[in-house]
Amino acid sequence: MTSTFRAYWRDDGIRVNTAEDTSLETVQDWEQDALAKIAAYSGPQKRLYDLRRLKRVSIYALRSAIRIKAHPNARLARVAVLANSAVVVRMVNVALSVQPGGHFRLFTDEETAVAWLHNQ
């Protein structure tokens, strides 16, 4: 299977991360990218995780999210997670509760998520 992880920069300086699945290949690709970026943070970073295409989240993704959120530089990240599947929302809430702290918030509306990031 090929990774479906994609990242791009919006014109307003927010980096958007997307995925169409949470297969092992996609999660490994995302985790490598995230850890490389987070290690280089020197100030606040705005990230939007658009998970609206996902219907479920694998255990690989959950474990990776917890590892990434535990990185010392995660405190510099302002992360809005955008999801609309009830299953994905529950899994994101699990990841956020297992590794508390930081500036992470779950949204179902993109405009609200972007507005929150701009106010951080």
C-alpha positions, 0 to 999 in steps of 0.5 A, spaced: 500 500 500 502 507 498 502 512 503 496 517 502 499 522 507 499 529 504 502 536 507 501 543 504 502 550 506 496 555 506 497 562 504 495 564 511 501 560 514 498 554 516 500 547 514 495 542 513 496 535 513 491 530 510 490 523 509 485 518 506 487 512 511 491 510 517 495 504 514 502 503 517 505 506 510 501 512 511 502 513 519 509 511 518 510 517 513 506 522 517 510 520 523 517 521 520 515 528 517 512 530 524 518 528 528 522 531 523 518 538 523 517 538 530 524 537 532 526 544 528 521 548 532 523 554 535 517 558 536 509 557 535 507 553 529 500 552 526 498 546 524 491 543 521 490 536 521 484 535 516 481 528 517 475 529 514 476 523 509 477 518 515 472 513 517 476 510 522 483 511 526 488 505 526 492 503 532 498 505 529 495 512 528 493 513 535 500 510 538 504 515 533 499 521 535 501 520 542 508 519 541 508 525 537 504 529 542 509 527 547 515 530 544 518 536 548 517 541 542 509 539 542 508 545 546 510 550 541 505 547 536 498 550 535 494 544 532 487 544 530 484 537 528 478 537 523 474 531 523 467 529 522 466 521 523 464 520 530 469 514 530 475 519 528 472 524 533 472 519 539 479 516 537 482 523 537 479 525 544 483 519 546 489 521 544 488 528 546 486 525 553 492 520 554 497 525 553 494 532 556 497 539 555 499 543 549 495 547 544 491 542 541 483 542 539 478 538 535 473 541 530 468 539 526 468 546 522 474 548 518 472 556 518 472 555 526 478 551 526 482 556 522 479 562 526 482 558 532 489 557 529 489 565 527 487 567 534 493 563 538 
